[in-house]
Amino acid sequence: MASPLPASLPASVLDLAPVVPVVVIEDAGDAVPLARALVAGGLPAIEVTLRTPAALEAIREIAGQVPEAVVGAGTVINAAQVADTVAAGARFLVSPGWTDVLLEAMRGSGVPFLPGVSTTSEVVALLERGVREMKFFPAEAAGGRAYLKSLAGPLPQARFCPTGGIGPASAPDYLALPNVACVGGSWMLPQDAVAARDWGRVEALAREAAALSAGGTCR
Ligand SMILES: O=C(O)C(=O)C[C@H](O)[C@H](O)COP(=O)(O)O
């Protein structure tokens, strides 16, 4: 069964769910069955990336038709996208990187947001601006678990959702770190399964991903 969502959403994206599926939707018609499969597998917080023309409509469809899901927008890189995705029903925002202009727009959106970082200086700059919760992207390429573990000593205030190159084998290692609250990834949505609309397989992979996090130490 799906994980029950809290009655009111947490203020932080990091506290929505331990595993956040990152979705690329080519056909908005797939959005609802795909989201239902993820929810049924126990992954209710869903990040729809703005990489495809169908993304905005996909967010609208999921927000309107899958109330058990918490749909958010990923790949948000400018203020217009912040406005458009929140209007479409996005309930959280994720960016691969950040600027002050983008941060301002995300702060003004009224929904929780997760700016992306990949270096120590970016982490310090966000802490300086009062932001303590971040996406670590691209996680594996930017140093992976070892990098995040090294940050926990000098910068324990920062909490992360590492994303990028993470799979079922590495996710539990990330989740065991004290400064990691959740992980993001697309491994439960193999391209061939989505192309074949094999929602049963997506649900099964989602269920495995949801179970991975059960052993994590931070939730
Ligand atoms: O488009 C974006 O801004 C993103 O959100 C990047 C994604 O987080 C990663 O591409 C997901 O990483 P994989 O699990 O390796 O597929």
The ligand as an SDF file (V2000), in Angstrom:
LIG
                    3D

 16 15  0  0  0  0  0  0  0  0999 V2000
   16.6370   17.7240  -14.5710 O   0  0  0  0  0  0  0  0  0  0  0  0
   17.0400   18.0150  -13.4420 C   0  0  0  0  0  0  0  0  0  0  0  0
   17.2700   19.1280  -13.0250 O   0  0  0  0  0  0  0  0  0  0  0  0
   17.1980   17.0230  -12.5120 C   0  0  0  0  0  0  0  0  0  0  0  0
   16.4160   16.9920  -11.6430 O   0  0  0  0  0  0  0  0  0  0  0  0
   18.2580   16.0670  -12.6620 C   0  0  0  0  0  0  0  0  0  0  0  0
   17.8420   14.8210  -11.9990 C   0  0  0  0  0  0  0  0  0  0  0  0
   17.8000   15.0160  -10.6300 O   0  0  0  0  0  0  0  0  0  0  0  0
   18.7150   13.7390  -12.3210 C   0  0  0  0  0  0  0  0  0  0  0  0
   18.9350   13.6670  -13.6920 O   0  0  0  0  0  0  0  0  0  0  0  0
   18.1690   12.4410  -11.8580 C   0  0  0  0  0  0  0  0  0  0  0  0
   19.2360   11.6370  -11.8360 O   0  0  0  0  0  0  0  0  0  0  0  0
   19.2130   10.1320  -12.2900 P   0  0  0  0  0  0  0  0  0  0  0  0
   18.5990    9.3780  -11.1670 O   0  0  0  0  0  0  0  0  0  0  0  0
   20.6600    9.8520  -12.4700 O   0  0  0  0  0  0  0  0  0  0  0  0
   18.4250   10.0670  -13.5500 O   0  0  0  0  0  0  0  0  0  0  0  0
  1  2  2  0
  2  3  1  0
  2  4  1  0
  4  5  2  0
  4  6  1  0
  6  7  1  0
  7  8  1  0
  7  9  1  0
  9 10  1  0
  9 11  1  0
 11 12  1  0
 12 13  1  0
 13 14  2  0
 13 15  1  0
 13 16  1  0
M  END
$$$$
